[in-house]
Amino acid sequence: MTTHLFQHLAMIAQEAGADPGTGLKAWQTFTIFIVTPVALFTLITATVLFFTRKKKSN
């Protein structure tokens, strides 16, 4: 049990001299992790559908 605890503490500890910087604001997090992937998925899906659709023959 204690070995398991110490392994997790080692993962949390930062290196000496590390400067993590400021955190993200809520809208930045939402944009990076929600809006961007959805927009990329939509763009890729639309591109694939556009180039693989069946052509109308008259």
Secondary structure per residue as TSV (DSSP state, phi and psi in degrees):
chain	resnum	aa	ss	phi	psi
A	1	M	-	360.0	-47.8
A	2	T	H	-67.8	-33.3
A	3	T	H	-63.5	-41.2
A	4	H	H	-62.4	-42.3
A	5	L	H	-63.2	-44.0
A	6	F	H	-67.9	-31.5
A	7	Q	H	-64.2	-40.7
A	8	H	H	-70.4	-35.9
A	9	L	H	-64.9	-35.4
A	10	A	H	-66.9	-33.5
A	11	M	H	-71.6	-30.5
A	12	I	H	-78.7	-33.2
A	13	A	-	-62.7	137.9
A	14	Q	-	-95.8	159.2
A	15	E	-	-70.8	156.5
A	16	A	T	-64.5	135.2
A	17	G	T	82.5	5.6
A	18	A	-	-71.9	137.2
A	19	D	-	-124.3	92.3
A	20	P	-	-67.2	-19.6
A	21	G	-	83.6	-172.0
A	22	T	-	-86.8	158.5
A	23	G	-	-81.0	171.5
A	24	L	-	-85.1	149.0
A	25	K	-	-79.1	165.4
A	26	A	H	-60.9	-43.1
A	27	W	H	-68.4	-31.7
A	28	Q	H	-68.2	-43.3
A	29	T	H	-62.3	-45.1
A	30	F	H	-61.0	-43.5
A	31	T	I	-65.0	-44.6
A	32	I	I	-70.1	-43.4
A	33	F	I	-99.2	-12.4
A	34	I	I	-119.3	-59.1
A	35	V	I	-66.0	-47.8
A	36	T	H	-61.4	-49.7
A	37	P	H	-62.5	-38.7
A	38	V	H	-66.0	-41.8
A	39	A	H	-64.2	-42.5
A	40	L	H	-64.6	-42.9
A	41	F	H	-60.0	-44.9
A	42	T	H	-64.4	-43.8
A	43	L	H	-62.9	-46.5
A	44	I	H	-64.6	-43.1
A	45	T	H	-62.8	-44.8
A	46	A	H	-64.2	-40.0
A	47	T	H	-64.0	-45.9
A	48	V	H	-64.4	-44.4
A	49	L	H	-63.6	-38.9
A	50	F	H	-64.4	-42.2
A	51	F	H	-86.8	-12.2
A	52	T	H	-114.4	5.0
A	53	R	S	-70.3	155.5
A	54	K	-	-78.1	137.2
A	55	K	-	-80.8	142.7
A	56	K	-	-75.6	133.0
A	57	S	-	-114.0	128.5
A	58	N	-	-107.4	360.0
